[in-house]
Structures are given as C-alpha cells and as structure tokens.
Amino acid sequence: MRINEAIAETLDAIGDDPDYETARRLLADAERALTSGTTAEATELLDLALAEVDEVCPL
C-alpha cells in the first residue's frame, strides 16, 4: 500500500470523531510531507498518527 493510500484510508476510517483530532492533524501533516517534505517524514508522521489511533481505540 502506498503512503497516500494509507493516509486516505485512515482518514476515512476515523471520520469526524473528535477523539481522533490529533490523529487527523498528524495525517494532514503527513499529506503535506508527501508533497513538500520527504517520504521519511511522511512515513514517520503516518506512524505517529496510527499510534494515536491505536491509543484512542485499541483493537
């Protein structure tokens, strides 16, 4: 899966739930990093966002 696909899927999954505000911000930052930063930065931000999602709602 590509990074941009993972970001889009995660955003779709968490929707507008206010509990995921931090994760949404990190995902938005990851999207920006894909266009104006590096893949490494985008990957790190995606990892942080996914960790935040897991913290809010562990499976």
C-alpha positions in Angstrom: 0.0 0.0 0.0 1.2 3.5 -0.8 1.6 6.1 1.9 -1.1 8.4 0.3 -3.5 5.4 0.2 -2.8 4.6 3.9 -3.4 8.2 4.8 -6.7 8.3 2.9 -8.0 5.1 4.3 -7.1 6.1 7.9 -8.9 9.5 7.4 -11.9 7.7 6.0 -11.9 5.2 8.9 -11.8 7.8 11.7 -14.2 10.3 10.1 -15.0 13.4 12.1 -14.9 11.8 15.5 -13.5 14.4 17.9 -11.5 11.8 19.7 -9.2 11.5 16.7 -8.4 15.2 16.3 -4.7 14.6 16.9 -4.6 11.7 14.5 -6.3 13.8 11.8 -3.7 16.6 12.3 -0.8 14.2 12.0 -2.4 12.7 8.9 -2.7 16.2 7.4 0.9 16.8 8.2 1.9 13.5 6.6 0.0 14.5 3.4 1.9 17.8 3.3 5.2 16.0 3.8 4.4 13.9 0.7 4.4 17.0 -1.4 6.8 19.4 0.3 8.9 17.1 2.5 10.4 13.7 2.3 9.0 10.2 2.2 10.7 9.5 5.5 8.9 12.5 7.1 5.6 11.3 5.7 6.2 7.8 7.0 7.1 9.0 10.4 4.0 11.2 10.7 1.8 8.3 9.4 3.3 6.0 12.1 2.6 8.6 14.7 -1.0 9.1 13.5 -1.6 5.3 13.5 -0.2 5.1 17.1 -2.6 7.8 18.1 -5.5 5.9 16.6 -4.4 2.8 18.4 -4.2 4.8 21.7 -7.7 6.2 21.3 -9.2 2.9 20.2 -7.0 -0.1 20.7 -8.1 -3.3 18.9 
